């Protein structure tokens, strides 16, 4: 009896070498080396690592958003208190937004800044603005937003309004009040509308209304001359038209002398 043997095919090595077949043709056989059970390839490690980073980043972002929303909601409750730092911060933001109209409502912004009682109060407004309007990706910065929203002359005017405030409520003004008024008037004279020169009539009127006496007006003119080398009344007259000069001077004439 013939012995029957079973042919066991020999496992090809994991190479790209040509192997002969019965027909005599060389066949290139490619095999894939598999990793042992329980281990990851480098590609898998990179993918899962990136997914992990994305997941952690999303968790951090979400947590930060929740915290910021909580701070904002808490601060929003203070915006109903008249004269509070939160209320003033919100009024400033509303002036920026201008009810959806183009540009900033500078009249409303000016009135709001004038209502700030001291530089300490202004610092509180800055902090409140940050609490109300920060996002997970950007911290709200009131001074930056002011510079972004305003022309340079407008920004200088608003800055002088704050710089002239006393350090604390009830104290004397921190700076030279006459100089602050002079700088505000100069900023109003230098306003531009696009590439055309113009005058900020509302800024002039607001400044004249704040000057308490005729003597203070004269001292403002002295500071203006010292700063800019020209006569304030001459510049005022040159900026006015259609009887505005008389209207502005009428504001001063009605004030007490001292």
C-alpha positions in Angstrom: 0.0 0.0 0.0 1.3 3.4 -1.0 1.7 5.9 1.9 -0.4 9.1 1.4 1.3 12.2 2.6 -0.4 15.6 3.0 1.3 18.5 1.4 1.7 21.5 3.8 2.4 24.7 1.9 5.4 26.5 3.1 4.6 30.0 4.6 6.2 32.7 2.5 8.5 35.1 4.2 7.3 38.7 4.8 9.2 40.1 1.9 8.6 41.6 -1.5 10.9 39.0 -3.2 9.7 37.2 -6.3 8.6 33.6 -5.7 8.4 30.9 -8.4 5.1 29.2 -9.3 4.5 25.9 -11.1 4.1 27.8 -14.4 7.6 29.1 -14.1 6.5 32.8 -13.7 7.8 34.9 -10.9 5.1 36.3 -8.7 5.8 39.2 -6.3 4.0 38.5 -3.1 3.6 41.2 -0.5 2.7 40.5 3.1 1.7 42.8 5.9 3.4 42.4 9.2 0.9 42.6 12.0 1.5 44.0 15.4 1.1 41.7 18.4 -2.2 41.8 20.2 -2.5 44.8 22.7 -0.2 47.2 20.9 -0.8 50.2 18.7 0.8 51.3 15.6 2.5 54.7 15.4 -0.4 56.0 13.2 -3.0 54.8 15.8 -1.0 56.5 18.6 -0.9 59.8 16.7 -4.7 59.7 15.9 -5.7 58.9 19.4 -3.3 61.4 20.8 -4.8 64.1 18.7 -8.3 63.1 19.6 -7.3 63.3 23.2 -5.9 66.8 22.8 -9.0 67.9 21.0 -11.2 66.5 23.8 -9.1 68.2 26.5 -9.2 71.5 24.7 -12.9 71.3 24.2 -13.4 70.5 27.8 -11.3 73.5 28.9 -13.1 75.8 26.5 -16.5 74.6 27.7 -15.4 75.0 31.3 -14.1 78.5 30.7 -17.3 79.5 28.8 -19.4 78.3 31.8 -17.3 80.3 34.2 -17.4 83.5 32.0 -21.2 83.1 31.5 -21.7 82.8 35.3 -19.6 86.0 35.9 -21.4 87.9 33.2 -24.8 86.9 34.4 -23.9 87.9 38.0 -22.6 91.3 36.7 -25.7 91.8 34.5 -27.8 91.9 37.7 -25.9 95.0 38.7 -26.7 96.8 35.5 -30.1 97.8 36.9 -28.5 99.9 39.6 -28.3 103.5 38.4 -24.7 104.8 38.3 -23.1 101.4 39.1 -19.9 100.4 37.4 -21.8 97.6 35.6 -24.5 100.1 34.4 -21.9 102.5 33.0 -20.0 99.6 31.3 -23.2 98.5 29.6 -24.1 102.0 28.6 -20.6 102.3 27.0 -21.2 99.0 25.1 -24.6 100.2 23.9 -23.0 103.4 22.6 -20.5 101.3 20.6 -23.4 99.3 19.2 -25.4 102.4 18.5 -28.7 100.5 18.1 -27.3 98.7 15.0 -26.5 101.9 13.2 -23.1 102.5 11.7 -20.5 104.1 14.0 -20.4 104.9 17.6 -22.9 107.1 19.4 -20.3 109.6 20.6 -22.8 111.9 22.3 -24.1 109.0 24.5 -20.5 107.8 25.1 -19.4 111.3 26.2 -22.4 111.7 28.5 -21.6 108.4 30.1 -17.9 109.2 30.7 -18.8 112.5 32.2 -21.0 110.7 34.7 -18.1 108.8 36.1 -17.2 110.3 39.4 -13.5 109.4 39.8 -10.6 107.5 38.4 -11.2 104.8 41.0 -14.7 104.4 39.7 -13.4 104.3 36.1 -11.1 101.4 37.1 -14.2 99.6 38.4 -16.0 100.2 35.1 -13.1 98.7 33.2 -13.2 95.5 35.3 -17.0 95.3 35.0 -16.7 95.7 31.2 -14.3 92.7 31.2 -16.7 90.6 33.2 -19.7 91.4 31.1 -18.2 90.9 27.6 -15.2 88.6 27.8 -15.4 85.3 25.7 -13.5 82.1 26.0 -11.2 83.2 23.2 -10.8 86.9 24.0 -10.8 89.0 27.1 -12.8 92.2 26.8 -10.7 95.3 27.0 -12.5 98.6 27.3 -9.6 100.8 26.4 -8.8 98.8 23.3 -12.4 98.9 22.2 -12.5 102.7 22.8 -9.4 103.1 20.5 -11.0 100.8 17.9 -14.4 102.6 17.9 -13.2 106.2 17.9 -11.3 108.5 15.7 -8.0 109.7 17.2 -9.5 113.1 18.0 -12.5 111.5 19.6 -10.4 109.1 21.6 -8.2 112.0 22.9 -11.3 113.9 24.0 -12.7 110.9 25.9 -9.3 110.3 27.5 -9.2 113.9 28.7 -12.6 113.5 30.3 -11.3 110.6 32.4 -7.9 112.1 33.1 -9.4 115.2 34.6 -11.4 113.1 37.2 -10.2 113.1 40.8 -8.5 110.0 42.1 -11.3 109.4 44.5 -14.8 110.8 44.9 -14.8 114.1 46.7 -11.2 114.9 46.0 -9.8 117.7 43.9 -9.2 116.9 40.2 -6.2 114.7 39.7 -4.8 116.8 36.8 -5.0 120.3 35.4 -8.7 120.8 34.7 -8.2 123.8 32.5 -5.7 121.9 30.4 -8.1 119.0 30.0 -10.8 121.4 28.7 -8.3 123.0 26.4 -7.3 119.6 24.9 -10.9 118.6 24.5 -11.6 121.8 22.5 -8.6 121.2 20.3 -9.7 117.7 19.7 -13.1 119.0 18.7 -11.5 121.5 16.3 -9.3 118.8 14.7 -12.1 116.3 14.0 -12.2 114.9 10.5 -15.1 113.3 8.5 -13.3 110.9 6.2 -10.6 112.9 4.5 -12.4 116.2 5.0 -11.7 118.5 8.0 -14.6 119.3 10.2 -15.6 120.3 13.7 -17.2 118.3 16.5 -19.9 120.7 17.5 -21.4 118.5 20.2 -18.0 118.1 21.8 -17.5 121.9 22.0 -21.0 122.4 23.5 -20.4 119.7 26.0 -17.1 121.2 27.1 -18.5 124.7 27.4 -21.4 123.3 29.5 -18.9 121.7 31.9 -16.8 124.9 32.4 -18.3 126.3 35.6 -17.4 130.0 35.5 -16.2 132.7 33.2 -13.0 132.8 35.2 -12.5 129.1 34.5 -13.1 129.7 30.8 -10.4 132.4 30.7 -7.9 130.0 32.4 -8.8 127.4 29.8 -7.9 129.9 27.1 -4.6 130.5 28.9 -3.8 126.8 28.8 -4.9 126.5 25.2 -2.5 129.3 24.2 0.3 127.6 26.2 -0.3 124.2 24.6 -1.0 125.2 21.0 0.4 128.7 20.5 -2.9 130.2 19.2 -5.8 132.1 20.6 -8.7 129.8 21.6 -11.4 132.3 20.7 -9.8 132.9 17.2 -9.8 129.2 16.6 -13.3 128.8 17.9 -14.5 131.6 15.5 -12.7 129.9 12.6 -14.4 126.6 13.3 -17.9 128.0 13.7 -20.5 128.7 11.0 -24.1 130.0 10.7 -24.0 131.8 14.1 -22.5 129.0 16.1 -19.8 131.2 17.7 -22.5 133.4 19.3 -24.4 130.3 20.5 -21.3 128.9 22.1 -20.3 132.2 23.7 -23.8 132.6 25.1 -23.2 129.5 27.2 -20.2 131.1 28.8 -21.9 134.6 29.3 -24.7 133.0 31.3 -22.2 131.5 33.8 -21.2 133.3 37.0 -18.0 135.2 36.8 -16.1 133.5 39.7 
